[in-house]
Amino acid sequence: MRFSTRTRYGLRFLLRLAQQPDGALVHLGQIAREENISSGYLEQIVRALKPVDILFAVRGSGGGYRLARPASQINLEEVFAQLEGEISPVSCLTGGKHCKRQDSCSSRLFWHELDEHVRKFLRERTLQDILDAEKAS
């Protein structure tokens, strides 16, 4: 299973915001330079994250971005699902898609269990968990 650059860069972006003291606003261009990510690509990531109440934005010369909630309240499942669109390992598990072999597929249970493990892993981890693990290493 591979996640897109959109998800990988989005996670790096959110972690940078989570590291800011007292929720300070950060300019998109600053993070783009420091993380070596295109500003245009980060803008796409921001547009994807805004609808799920992960980011807070202030426009204008003194503006920037910060997390809308504490890093400990943002789990990785919501981030990955928003940036990837779908995180299931096989398309037959995604909403609304049906496979002709769905009722007789010998591997469907395996894929379902794998999907549940991945989702549980992501759901149980927050941005803060990643920051804490980095500090501990």
C-alpha positions in Angstrom: 0.0 0.0 0.0 1.4 3.4 -1.0 0.1 6.8 0.0 0.4 9.7 -2.4 2.7 12.7 -2.2 -0.4 14.7 -1.4 -0.8 12.7 1.9 2.9 12.6 2.7 3.3 16.3 2.1 0.1 17.1 3.9 1.2 15.3 7.0 4.5 17.1 6.9 2.6 20.4 6.6 0.3 19.6 9.5 3.2 18.5 11.7 5.0 21.8 11.0 1.8 23.7 12.1 1.6 21.5 15.2 5.1 22.4 16.2 4.3 26.1 16.4 4.3 27.6 19.9 0.9 28.8 21.1 -0.8 28.2 17.8 1.2 30.9 16.0 0.2 31.5 12.4 2.6 30.3 9.8 2.8 31.5 6.2 2.4 28.9 3.5 5.5 30.1 1.7 7.6 29.6 4.8 6.6 26.0 5.2 6.9 25.4 1.4 10.6 26.6 1.5 11.5 24.8 4.7 9.9 21.5 3.6 10.9 21.9 -0.1 7.3 21.6 -1.3 5.8 23.7 -4.0 3.6 26.5 -2.7 1.0 25.6 -5.3 0.9 22.0 -4.1 0.5 23.1 -0.5 -2.4 25.3 -1.5 -4.1 22.3 -3.0 -3.5 20.4 0.3 -4.9 23.3 2.3 -8.1 23.4 0.1 -8.6 19.7 0.8 -8.1 20.0 4.6 -10.3 23.1 5.1 -13.7 21.4 4.9 -12.9 19.0 7.8 -12.0 21.6 10.4 -8.3 20.8 10.6 -7.0 24.2 9.6 -7.6 27.8 10.7 -6.6 30.5 8.2 -6.2 34.2 8.4 -5.9 36.2 5.2 -3.8 39.2 4.7 -0.3 40.4 5.3 -0.3 39.2 9.0 -2.1 36.0 8.1 -1.2 32.4 7.8 -2.3 29.0 9.0 -2.5 27.1 12.2 -4.3 24.0 13.4 -8.0 24.5 14.1 -7.8 21.9 16.9 -5.0 20.7 19.2 -2.7 18.2 17.6 -3.9 15.6 20.1 -7.4 15.9 18.7 -6.5 15.3 15.0 -6.3 11.6 14.2 -4.4 10.4 11.2 -7.4 8.5 9.7 -9.3 11.8 9.1 -6.2 13.4 7.6 -5.4 10.4 5.3 -9.0 9.9 4.2 -9.3 13.6 3.4 -6.1 13.8 1.4 -6.2 10.3 -0.2 -9.8 10.3 -0.9 -10.0 6.6 -0.1 -7.6 4.5 2.0 -8.9 1.0 1.5 -6.4 -1.4 0.0 -8.9 -2.7 -2.6 -11.7 -0.9 -4.4 -14.4 -3.4 -3.6 -14.3 -2.2 0.0 -15.0 1.4 -0.9 -18.5 2.8 -0.5 -20.9 2.1 -3.3 -18.5 -0.1 -5.4 -19.5 -3.7 -5.9 -17.6 -6.5 -7.4 -19.3 -9.3 -9.3 -17.4 -11.8 -7.1 -18.2 -10.0 -3.9 -20.4 -12.8 -2.5 -18.0 -15.6 -3.5 -14.6 -13.9 -3.2 -12.2 -16.1 -1.1 -9.9 -13.1 -0.3 -12.6 -10.5 0.6 -12.4 -11.3 4.4 -8.6 -10.9 4.3 -8.9 -7.5 2.6 -11.6 -6.4 5.0 -9.5 -7.3 8.0 -6.4 -5.5 6.6 -8.5 -2.4 5.9 -9.8 -2.5 9.5 -6.3 -2.8 10.9 -5.0 0.1 8.8 -7.9 2.3 9.8 -7.7 1.4 13.4 -3.9 2.1 13.4 -4.5 5.6 11.8 -7.6 6.3 14.0 -5.7 5.6 17.2 -2.8 7.9 16.3 -2.8 11.7 16.3 -0.5 14.4 15.1 0.7 14.8 18.7 1.6 11.1 18.9 4.0 11.6 15.9 5.6 14.7 17.6 6.0 12.9 20.9 7.6 9.8 19.2 10.0 12.1 17.4 11.0 13.8 20.6 11.5 10.4 22.3 13.8 9.1 19.6 
